[in-house]
């Protein structure tokens, strides 16, 4: 079942937790690549020192975060890695969820070629382990870049599905890589599937 806009126009922490286990579908050419979201982080707007919209900051880059939930926010870190975020909650709040890791469900050769320019069977065990287990790794594997920034999540190019997957335990923890954010570095806004091998490492 395709996930509609109402899913995203809710409390950001709720959305971040509910995204875990859902299926991200990315169309590349004639191929629909499906991967399961196994790790997310919530960023809750102007009171969150780790968030790009802290204290109501508005720039051309962050303007999409102020839209109503259901839009895509892609930004670069270190000028190299694209990070995929979904805008959440009501218009004007500047909140989003970072997709930190996914588990590939199909199209392993295509994903492997995007990441390592090799078929899946030719990957080393280290490369297989690190295929999509981080926010920059998954975007490279799924060919996600800034061309998707400001798009919504309801086209054929990229969308989400609920396939009814259940039976897993969600762990809550501190977010990764936000030590600069003082007390906000300790907020338990990271959600991931317990013991899933594609979850990123601290």
Residue, then its C-alpha position, 0 to 999 in steps of 0.5 A: x500500500x502506497x503511503x499518502x501525505x497524511x502520514x507525514x503531516x504528523x508529529x515528527x518523532x512519531x513519523x520517524x519511528x513509524x518510517x522504520x520498517x517501511x519500504x522506500x521505492x526508487x525508480x531508476x530507468x525502468x527499474x523500481x528498486x525497493x529497500x526497507x528503512x531500518x534507521x531514522x533520525x528526527x530533527x524537530x525544528x527551531x528548538x532543536x540545536x541539531x536541526x538546520x532550522x534551529x532558532x527559525x533559521x531560513x535559507x534557500x537550502x532549508x526553505x523546503x523544510x518549512x513546507x507541509x510534510x511529504x517533501x524531500x530535503x536533500x543536502x550535501x555534507x563535506x561537499x560529497x555525500x547527499x543525505x535524504x530527509x523527509x519533511x514532516x509535520x505542519x507547514x512552517x515548523x521546519x522539521x524533517x526525518x533523516x533516513x540513515x540506513x536501508x536494507x535492500x530488498x531487490x535489484x542488488x546488482x543495480x545497487x552494487x553498481x551504483x555503490x561500487x561499480x560491480x555486480x553484487x556477486x563480485x563484492x567483497x564481504x566488507x562491501x556487502x556489509x557496507x552497501x546501504x548502512x549509512x545516510x551517504x551510502x544509501x543515497x549513492x546506492x539508490x542514485x539519490x542526489x540534489x536533483x530530488x530536493x523539494x520534490x514530493x514523495x508521491x510521484x513514480x520517481x520516489x515514494x514509500x510503501x507499507x507492506x505490512x512488515x512487522x515483528x521487529x523491535x525498534x531501539x531508540x538512542x541518541x542521534x549520531x554526529x551531532x555532538x556540537x548540539x549541546x543538550x540536543x545531542x542527547x535527545x533520543x531521536x534515533x530509531x532503528x531495527x534491533x540487530x538489523x545488519x544494515x543499521x549504521x554504526x556509532 
